[in-house]
């Protein structure tokens, strides 16, 4: 399986967003809007990672996952 060149960058961004979300949630006066924004961004990055992963699979492996 060959990963897209941006895979590592997106994986790093996902980890950074997860850490920022954890820090915000631990704050005494956590902003619900900032938490929502971080979660939305993290989900968008996760979906992009999944799309890149699927695209890098060969057709037979992709078909097996579709079942």
PDB file of N, CA, C and O in Angstrom:
ATOM      1  N   UNK A   1       0.847  -1.164   0.000  1.00  0.00           N
ATOM      2  CA  UNK A   1       0.000   0.000   0.000  1.00  0.00           C
ATOM      3  C   UNK A   1       0.902   1.238   0.000  1.00  0.00           C
ATOM      4  O   UNK A   1       1.809   1.350   0.824  1.00  0.00           O
ATOM      5  N   UNK A   2       0.651   2.149  -0.912  1.00  0.00           N
ATOM      6  CA  UNK A   2       1.423   3.374  -1.020  1.00  0.00           C
ATOM      7  C   UNK A   2       0.543   4.531  -0.562  1.00  0.00           C
ATOM      8  O   UNK A   2      -0.564   4.716  -1.066  1.00  0.00           O
ATOM      9  N   UNK A   3       1.041   5.306   0.395  1.00  0.00           N
ATOM     10  CA  UNK A   3       0.260   6.413   0.917  1.00  0.00           C
ATOM     11  C   UNK A   3       0.515   7.683   0.123  1.00  0.00           C
ATOM     12  O   UNK A   3       1.597   7.885  -0.428  1.00  0.00           O
ATOM     13  N   UNK A   4      -0.468   8.507   0.077  1.00  0.00           N
ATOM     14  CA  UNK A   4      -0.387   9.817  -0.546  1.00  0.00           C
ATOM     15  C   UNK A   4       0.630  10.656   0.232  1.00  0.00           C
ATOM     16  O   UNK A   4       0.742  10.502   1.448  1.00  0.00           O
ATOM     17  N   UNK A   5       1.367  11.533  -0.436  1.00  0.00           N
ATOM     18  CA  UNK A   5       2.375  12.342   0.266  1.00  0.00           C
ATOM     19  C   UNK A   5       1.801  13.201   1.404  1.00  0.00           C
ATOM     20  O   UNK A   5       2.518  13.518   2.354  1.00  0.00           O
ATOM     21  N   UNK A   6       0.545  13.570   1.319  1.00  0.00           N
ATOM     22  CA  UNK A   6      -0.052  14.407   2.370  1.00  0.00           C
ATOM     23  C   UNK A   6      -0.569  13.594   3.552  1.00  0.00           C
ATOM     24  O   UNK A   6      -1.055  14.172   4.524  1.00  0.00           O
ATOM     25  N   UNK A   7      -0.478  12.285   3.491  1.00  0.00           N
ATOM     26  CA  UNK A   7      -1.023  11.445   4.555  1.00  0.00           C
ATOM     27  C   UNK A   7      -0.382  11.768   5.901  1.00  0.00           C
ATOM     28  O   UNK A   7      -1.079  11.938   6.901  1.00  0.00           O
ATOM     29  N   UNK A   8       0.945  11.851   5.923  1.00  0.00           N
ATOM     30  CA  UNK A   8       1.635  12.117   7.182  1.00  0.00           C
ATOM     31  C   UNK A   8       1.230  13.486   7.721  1.00  0.00           C
ATOM     32  O   UNK A   8       0.980  13.632   8.918  1.00  0.00           O
ATOM     33  N   UNK A   9       1.164  14.482   6.855  1.00  0.00           N
ATOM     34  CA  UNK A   9       0.797  15.835   7.270  1.00  0.00           C
ATOM     35  C   UNK A   9      -0.610  15.862   7.865  1.00  0.00           C
ATOM     36  O   UNK A   9      -0.849  16.525   8.875  1.00  0.00           O
ATOM     37  N   UNK A  10      -1.538  15.142   7.238  1.00  0.00           N
ATOM     38  CA  UNK A  10      -2.904  15.095   7.741  1.00  0.00           C
ATOM     39  C   UNK A  10      -2.988  14.322   9.058  1.00  0.00           C
ATOM     40  O   UNK A  10      -3.742  14.702   9.954  1.00  0.00           O
ATOM     41  N   UNK A  11      -2.223  13.248   9.176  1.00  0.00           N
ATOM     42  CA  UNK A  11      -2.212  12.473  10.418  1.00  0.00           C
ATOM     43  C   UNK A  11      -1.670  13.331  11.566  1.00  0.00           C
ATOM     44  O   UNK A  11      -2.189  13.278  12.681  1.00  0.00           O
ATOM     45  N   UNK A  12      -0.641  14.110  11.293  1.00  0.00           N
ATOM     46  CA  UNK A  12      -0.087  15.005  12.302  1.00  0.00           C
ATOM     47  C   UNK A  12      -1.111  16.074  12.687  1.00  0.00           C
ATOM     48  O   UNK A  12      -1.283  16.372  13.869  1.00  0.00           O
ATOM     49  N   UNK A  13      -1.778  16.640  11.709  1.00  0.00           N
ATOM     50  CA  UNK A  13      -2.802  17.650  11.976  1.00  0.00           C
ATOM     51  C   UNK A  13      -3.938  17.068  12.820  1.00  0.00           C
ATOM     52  O   UNK A  13      -4.448  17.739  13.717  1.00  0.00           O
ATOM     53  N   UNK A  14      -4.336  15.822  12.538  1.00  0.00           N
ATOM     54  CA  UNK A  14      -5.392  15.165  13.305  1.00  0.00           C
ATOM     55  C   UNK A  14      -4.976  15.016  14.769  1.00  0.00           C
ATOM     56  O   UNK A  14      -5.775  15.266  15.672  1.00  0.00           O
ATOM     57  N   UNK A  15      -3.729  14.610  15.004  1.00  0.00           N
ATOM     58  CA  UNK A  15      -3.236  14.484  16.382  1.00  0.00           C
ATOM     59  C   UNK A  15      -3.201  15.842  17.085  1.00  0.00           C
ATOM     60  O   UNK A  15      -3.545  15.946  18.263  1.00  0.00           O
ATOM     61  N   UNK A  16      -2.785  16.875  16.364  1.00  0.00           N
ATOM     62  CA  UNK A  16      -2.732  18.210  16.960  1.00  0.00           C
ATOM     63  C   UNK A  16      -4.131  18.709  17.317  1.00  0.00           C
ATOM     64  O   UNK A  16      -4.330  19.320  18.366  1.00  0.00           O
ATOM     65  N   UNK A  17      -5.089  18.446  16.444  1.00  0.00           N
ATOM     66  CA  UNK A  17      -6.462  18.858  16.733  1.00  0.00           C
ATOM     67  C   UNK A  17      -7.029  18.091  17.925  1.00  0.00           C
ATOM     68  O   UNK A  17      -7.744  18.660  18.750  1.00  0.00           O
ATOM     69  N   UNK A  18      -6.711  16.806  18.014  1.00  0.00           N
ATOM     70  CA  UNK A  18      -7.180  15.997  19.144  1.00  0.00           C
ATOM     71  C   UNK A  18      -6.597  16.530  20.451  1.00  0.00           C
ATOM     72  O   UNK A  18      -7.297  16.611  21.460  1.00  0.00           O
ATOM     73  N   UNK A  19      -5.321  16.891  20.429  1.00  0.00           N
ATOM     74  CA  UNK A  19      -4.690  17.430  21.630  1.00  0.00           C
ATOM     75  C   UNK A  19      -5.287  18.790  21.998  1.00  0.00           C
ATOM     76  O   UNK A  19      -5.522  19.061  23.175  1.00  0.00           O
ATOM     77  N   UNK A  20      -5.531  19.636  21.015  1.00  0.00           N
ATOM     78  CA  UNK A  20      -6.147  20.943  21.278  1.00  0.00           C
ATOM     79  C   UNK A  20      -7.548  20.764  21.849  1.00  0.00           C
ATOM     80  O   UNK A  20      -7.967  21.516  22.729  1.00  0.00           O
ATOM     81  N   UNK A  21      -8.269  19.766  21.345  1.00  0.00           N
ATOM     82  CA  UNK A  21      -9.614  19.476  21.858  1.00  0.00           C
ATOM     83  C   UNK A  21      -9.545  19.031  23.319  1.00  0.00           C
ATOM     84  O   UNK A  21     -10.348  19.472  24.141  1.00  0.00           O
ATOM     85  N   UNK A  22      -8.593  18.164  23.641  1.00  0.00           N
ATOM     86  CA  UNK A  22      -8.432  17.701  25.022  1.00  0.00           C
ATOM     87  C   UNK A  22      -8.064  18.861  25.954  1.00  0.00           C
ATOM     88  O   UNK A  22      -8.592  18.968  27.061  1.00  0.00           O
ATOM     89  N   UNK A  23      -7.148  19.734  25.493  1.00  0.00           N
ATOM     90  CA  UNK A  23      -6.765  20.883  26.316  1.00  0.00           C
ATOM     91  C   UNK A  23      -7.946  21.812  26.557  1.00  0.00           C
ATOM     92  O   UNK A  23      -8.150  22.294  27.671  1.00  0.00           O
ATOM     93  N   UNK A  24      -8.717  22.058  25.510  1.00  0.00           N
ATOM     94  CA  UNK A  24      -9.871  22.953  25.646  1.00  0.00           C
ATOM     95  C   UNK A  24     -10.904  22.352  26.595  1.00  0.00           C
ATOM     96  O   UNK A  24     -11.480  23.065  27.416  1.00  0.00           O
ATOM     97  N   UNK A  25     -11.137  21.057  26.487  1.00  0.00           N
ATOM     98  CA  UNK A  25     -12.134  20.403  27.343  1.00  0.00           C
ATOM     99  C   UNK A  25     -11.714  20.431  28.813  1.00  0.00           C
ATOM    100  O   UNK A  25     -12.570  20.467  29.697  1.00  0.00           O
ATOM    101  N   UNK A  26     -10.408  20.415  29.086  1.00  0.00           N
ATOM    102  CA  UNK A  26      -9.919  20.428  30.462  1.00  0.00           C
ATOM    103  C   UNK A  26      -9.942  21.819  31.084  1.00  0.00           C
ATOM    104  O   UNK A  26      -9.899  21.960  32.306  1.00  0.00           O
ATOM    105  N   UNK A  27     -10.012  22.840  30.245  1.00  0.00           N
ATOM    106  CA  UNK A  27     -10.011  24.216  30.767  1.00  0.00           C
ATOM    107  C   UNK A  27     -11.235  24.461  31.636  1.00  0.00           C
ATOM    108  O   UNK A  27     -12.312  23.919  31.388  1.00  0.00           O
ATOM    109  N   UNK A  28     -11.052  25.280  32.650  1.00  0.00           N
ATOM    110  CA  UNK A  28     -12.142  25.608  33.571  1.00  0.00           C
ATOM    111  C   UNK A  28     -13.293  26.279  32.831  1.00  0.00           C
ATOM    112  O   UNK A  28     -14.458  25.968  33.080  1.00  0.00           O
ATOM    113  N   UNK A  29     -12.974  27.191  31.930  1.00  0.00           N
ATOM    114  CA  UNK A  29     -14.017  27.917  31.195  1.00  0.00           C
ATOM    115  C   UNK A  29     -13.969  27.521  29.718  1.00  0.00           C
ATOM    116  O   UNK A  29     -13.786  28.370  28.846  1.00  0.00           O
ATOM    117  N   UNK A  30     -14.131  26.242  29.451  1.00  0.00           N
ATOM    118  CA  UNK A  30     -14.051  25.733  28.082  1.00  0.00           C
ATOM    119  C   UNK A  30     -15.155  26.346  27.218  1.00  0.00           C
ATOM    120  O   UNK A  30     -16.313  26.434  27.626  1.00  0.00           O
ATOM    121  N   UNK A  31     -14.768  26.758  26.033  1.00  0.00           N
ATOM    122  CA  UNK A  31     -15.719  27.356  25.104  1.00  0.00           C
ATOM    123  C   UNK A  31     -16.408  26.246  24.298  1.00  0.00           C
ATOM    124  O   UNK A  31     -15.732  25.497  23.592  1.00  0.00           O
ATOM    125  N   UNK A  32     -17.721  26.129  24.388  1.00  0.00           N
ATOM    126  CA  UNK A  32     -18.410  25.087  23.619  1.00  0.00           C
ATOM    127  C   UNK A  32     -18.285  25.319  22.106  1.00  0.00           C
ATOM    128  O   UNK A  32     -18.290  24.367  21.325  1.00  0.00           O
ATOM    129  N   UNK A  33     -18.174  26.578  21.705  1.00  0.00           N
ATOM    130  CA  UNK A  33     -18.035  26.865  20.277  1.00  0.00           C
ATOM    131  C   UNK A  33     -16.661  26.456  19.755  1.00  0.00           C
ATOM    132  O   UNK A  33     -16.541  25.923  18.652  1.00  0.00           O
ATOM    133  N   UNK A  34     -15.621  26.709  20.559  1.00  0.00           N
ATOM    134  CA  UNK A  34     -14.273  26.283  20.162  1.00  0.00           C
ATOM    135  C   UNK A  34     -14.189  24.761  20.133  1.00  0.00           C
ATOM    136  O   UNK A  34     -13.584  24.194  19.223  1.00  0.00           O
ATOM    137  N   UNK A  35     -14.789  24.094  21.116  1.00  0.00           N
ATOM    138  CA  UNK A  35     -14.801  22.628  21.121  1.00  0.00           C
ATOM    139  C   UNK A  35     -15.500  22.080  19.882  1.00  0.00           C
ATOM    140  O   UNK A  35     -15.012  21.144  19.249  1.00  0.00           O
ATOM    141  N   UNK A  36     -16.630  22.662  19.543  1.00  0.00           N
ATOM    142  CA  UNK A  36     -17.366  22.219  18.357  1.00  0.00           C
ATOM    143  C   UNK A  36     -16.540  22.422  17.096  1.00  0.00           C
ATOM    144  O   UNK A  36     -16.516  21.554  16.224  1.00  0.00           O
ATOM    145  N   UNK A  37     -15.866  23.560  16.991  1.00  0.00           N
ATOM    146  CA  UNK A  37     -15.036  23.848  15.819  1.00  0.00           C
ATOM    147  C   UNK A  37     -13.879  22.856  15.722  1.00  0.00           C
ATOM    148  O   UNK A  37     -13.581  22.356  14.637  1.00  0.00           O
ATOM    149  N   UNK A  38     -13.228  22.569  16.847  1.00  0.00           N
ATOM    150  CA  UNK A  38     -12.125  21.613  16.844  1.00  0.00           C
ATOM    151  C   UNK A  38     -12.603  20.220  16.438  1.00  0.00           C
ATOM    152  O   UNK A  38     -11.935  19.528  15.670  1.00  0.00           O
ATOM    153  N   UNK A  39     -13.758  19.812  16.956  1.00  0.00           N
ATOM    154  CA  UNK A  39     -14.300  18.499  16.612  1.00  0.00           C
ATOM    155  C   UNK A  39     -14.661  18.419  15.128  1.00  0.00           C
ATOM    156  O   UNK A  39     -14.442  17.395  14.481  1.00  0.00           O
ATOM    157  N   UNK A  40     -15.215  19.507  14.600  1.00  0.00           N
ATOM    158  CA  UNK A  40     -15.589  19.546  13.185  1.00  0.00           C
ATOM    159  C   UNK A  40     -14.350  19.454  12.301  1.00  0.00           C
ATOM    160  O   UNK A  40     -14.334  18.713  11.318  1.00  0.00           O
ATOM    161  N   UNK A  41     -13.318  20.207  12.653  1.00  0.00           N
ATOM    162  CA  UNK A  41     -12.074  20.156  11.884  1.00  0.00           C
ATOM    163  C   UNK A  41     -11.432  18.772  11.953  1.00  0.00           C
ATOM    164  O   UNK A  41     -10.944  18.248  10.952  1.00  0.00           O
ATOM    165  N   UNK A  42     -11.442  18.192  13.152  1.00  0.00           N
ATOM    166  CA  UNK A  42     -10.852  16.866  13.330  1.00  0.00           C
ATOM    167  C   UNK A  42     -11.589  15.823  12.494  1.00  0.00           C
ATOM    168  O   UNK A  42     -10.963  14.947  11.897  1.00  0.00           O
ATOM    169  N   UNK A  43     -12.909  15.916  12.451  1.00  0.00           N
ATOM    170  CA  UNK A  43     -13.697  14.988  11.648  1.00  0.00           C
ATOM    171  C   UNK A  43     -13.409  15.163  10.160  1.00  0.00           C
ATOM    172  O   UNK A  43     -13.313  14.175   9.432  1.00  0.00           O
ATOM    173  N   UNK A  44     -13.271  16.392   9.703  1.00  0.00           N
ATOM    174  CA  UNK A  44     -12.962  16.643   8.294  1.00  0.00           C
ATOM    175  C   UNK A  44     -11.605  16.053   7.912  1.00  0.00           C
ATOM    176  O   UNK A  44     -11.451  15.478   6.834  1.00  0.00           O
ATOM    177  N   UNK A  45     -10.627  16.201   8.800  1.00  0.00           N
ATOM    178  CA  UNK A  45      -9.304  15.638   8.544  1.00  0.00           C
ATOM    179  C   UNK A  45      -9.381  14.113   8.542  1.00  0.00           C
ATOM    180  O   UNK A  45      -8.750  13.460   7.711  1.00  0.00           O
ATOM    181  N   UNK A  46     -10.151  13.544   9.467  1.00  0.00           N
ATOM    182  CA  UNK A  46     -10.301  12.086   9.531  1.00  0.00           C
ATOM    183  C   UNK A  46     -10.934  11.542   8.257  1.00  0.00           C
ATOM    184  O   UNK A  46     -10.515  10.503   7.747  1.00  0.00           O
ATOM    185  N   UNK A  47     -11.941  12.239   7.743  1.00  0.00           N
ATOM    186  CA  UNK A  47     -12.585  11.808   6.503  1.00  0.00           C
ATOM    187  C   UNK A  47     -11.617  11.881   5.336  1.00  0.00           C
ATOM    188  O   UNK A  47     -11.622  11.007   4.470  1.00  0.00           O
ATOM    189  N   UNK A  48     -10.784  12.920   5.304  1.00  0.00           N
ATOM    190  CA  UNK A  48      -9.788  13.064   4.232  1.00  0.00           C
ATOM    191  C   UNK A  48      -8.759  11.942   4.325  1.00  0.00           C
ATOM    192  O   UNK A  48      -8.350  11.391   3.303  1.00  0.00           O
ATOM    193  N   UNK A  49      -8.337  11.599   5.544  1.00  0.00           N
ATOM    194  CA  UNK A  49      -7.399  10.484   5.728  1.00  0.00           C
ATOM    195  C   UNK A  49      -8.009   9.172   5.236  1.00  0.00           C
ATOM    196  O   UNK A  49      -7.339   8.379   4.575  1.00  0.00           O
ATOM    197  N   UNK A  50      -9.272   8.950   5.560  1.00  0.00           N
ATOM    198  CA  UNK A  50      -9.942   7.723   5.120  1.00  0.00           C
ATOM    199  C   UNK A  50     -10.023   7.671   3.601  1.00  0.00           C
ATOM    200  O   UNK A  50      -9.819   6.613   3.006  1.00  0.00           O
ATOM    201  N   UNK A  51     -10.320   8.810   2.966  1.00  0.00           N
ATOM    202  CA  UNK A  51     -10.400   8.843   1.509  1.00  0.00           C
ATOM    203  C   UNK A  51      -9.038   8.560   0.880  1.00  0.00           C
ATOM    204  O   UNK A  51      -8.948   7.826  -0.104  1.00  0.00           O
ATOM    205  N   UNK A  52      -7.986   9.135   1.443  1.00  0.00           N
ATOM    206  CA  UNK A  52      -6.642   8.873   0.915  1.00  0.00           C
ATOM    207  C   UNK A  52      -6.244   7.418   1.099  1.00  0.00           C
ATOM    208  O   UNK A  52      -5.616   6.824   0.221  1.00  0.00           O
ATOM    209  N   UNK A  53      -6.607   6.846   2.234  1.00  0.00           N
ATOM    210  CA  UNK A  53      -6.289   5.445   2.493  1.00  0.00           C
ATOM    211  C   UNK A  53      -7.015   4.534   1.515  1.00  0.00           C
ATOM    212  O   UNK A  53      -6.426   3.606   0.961  1.00  0.00           O
ATOM    213  N   UNK A  54      -8.300   4.807   1.306  1.00  0.00           N
ATOM    214  CA  UNK A  54      -9.070   3.999   0.357  1.00  0.00           C
ATOM    215  C   UNK A  54      -8.517   4.116  -1.051  1.00  0.00           C
ATOM    216  O   UNK A  54      -8.445   3.126  -1.779  1.00  0.00           O
ATOM    217  N   UNK A  55      -8.128   5.319  -1.435  1.00  0.00           N
ATOM    218  CA  UNK A  55      -7.614   5.536  -2.775  1.00  0.00           C
ATOM    219  C   UNK A  55      -6.292   4.814  -2.989  1.00  0.00           C
ATOM    220  O   UNK A  55      -5.974   4.428  -4.114  1.00  0.00           O
ATOM    221  N   UNK A  56      -5.505   4.624  -1.906  1.00  0.00           N
ATOM    222  CA  UNK A  56      -4.193   3.995  -2.039  1.00  0.00           C
ATOM    223  C   UNK A  56      -4.283   2.465  -2.093  1.00  0.00           C
ATOM    224  O   UNK A  56      -3.311   1.804  -2.457  1.00  0.00           O
ATOM    225  N   UNK A  57      -5.432   1.902  -1.736  1.00  0.00           N
ATOM    226  CA  UNK A  57      -5.596   0.448  -1.779  1.00  0.00           C
ATOM    227  C   UNK A  57      -5.760  -0.027  -3.218  1.00  0.00           C
ATOM    228  O   UNK A  57      -6.246   0.705  -4.081  1.00  0.00           O
ATOM    229  N   UNK A  58      -5.345  -1.267  -3.456  1.00  0.00           N
ATOM    230  CA  UNK A  58      -5.555  -1.810  -4.790  1.00  0.00           C
ATOM    231  C   UNK A  58      -7.037  -2.146  -4.981  1.00  0.00           C
ATOM    232  O   UNK A  58      -7.762  -2.272  -3.993  1.00  0.00           O
ATOM    233  N   UNK A  59      -7.500  -2.293  -6.207  1.00  0.00           N
ATOM    234  CA  UNK A  59      -8.952  -2.487  -6.462  1.00  0.00           C
ATOM    235  C   UNK A  59      -9.556  -3.692  -5.755  1.00  0.00           C
ATOM    236  O   UNK A  59     -10.703  -3.618  -5.314  1.00  0.00           O
ATOM    237  N   UNK A  60      -8.827  -4.801  -5.629  1.00  0.00           N
ATOM    238  CA  UNK A  60      -9.411  -5.975  -4.970  1.00  0.00           C
ATOM    239  C   UNK A  60      -9.609  -5.731  -3.468  1.00  0.00           C
ATOM    240  O   UNK A  60     -10.607  -6.166  -2.894  1.00  0.00           O
ATOM    241  N   UNK A  61      -8.661  -5.040  -2.838  1.00  0.00           N
ATOM    242  CA  UNK A  61      -8.818  -4.730  -1.419  1.00  0.00           C
ATOM    243  C   UNK A  61      -9.940  -3.716  -1.210  1.00  0.00           C
ATOM    244  O   UNK A  61     -10.672  -3.793  -0.223  1.00  0.00           O
ATOM    245  N   UNK A  62     -10.074  -2.783  -2.120  1.00  0.00           N
ATOM    246  CA  UNK A  62     -11.146  -1.792  -2.040  1.00  0.00           C
ATOM    247  C   UNK A  62     -12.501  -2.477  -2.160  1.00  0.00           C
ATOM    248  O   UNK A  62     -13.441  -2.118  -1.451  1.00  0.00           O
ATOM    249  N   UNK A  63     -12.612  -3.457  -3.047  1.00  0.00           N
ATOM    250  CA  UNK A  63     -13.869  -4.176  -3.233  1.00  0.00           C
ATOM    251  C   UNK A  63     -14.210  -4.983  -1.975  1.00  0.00           C
ATOM    252  O   UNK A  63     -15.377  -5.082  -1.596  1.00  0.00           O
ATOM    253  N   UNK A  64     -13.194  -5.557  -1.334  1.00  0.00           N
ATOM    254  CA  UNK A  64     -13.438  -6.335  -0.123  1.00  0.00           C
ATOM    255  C   UNK A  64     -13.967  -5.443   1.007  1.00  0.00           C
ATOM    256  O   UNK A  64     -14.814  -5.872   1.790  1.00  0.00           O
ATOM    257  N   UNK A  65     -13.472  -4.211   1.091  1.00  0.00           N
ATOM    258  CA  UNK A  65     -13.944  -3.294   2.125  1.00  0.00           C
ATOM    259  C   UNK A  65     -15.354  -2.802   1.846  1.00  0.00           C
ATOM    260  O   UNK A  65     -16.073  -2.429   2.772  1.00  0.00           O
ATOM    261  N   UNK A  66     -15.754  -2.796   0.596  1.00  0.00           N
ATOM    262  CA  UNK A  66     -17.100  -2.307   0.228  1.00  0.00           C
ATOM    263  C   UNK A  66     -18.186  -3.263   0.680  1.00  0.00           C
ATOM    264  O   UNK A  66     -19.346  -2.868   0.800  1.00  0.00           O
ATOM    265  N   UNK A  67     -17.833  -4.506   0.930  1.00  0.00           N
ATOM    266  CA  UNK A  67     -18.839  -5.492   1.355  1.00  0.00           C
ATOM    267  C   UNK A  67     -19.251  -5.182   2.740  1.00  0.00           C
ATOM    268  O   UNK A  67     -20.091  -5.882   3.305  1.00  0.00           O
TER     269      UNK A  67
END
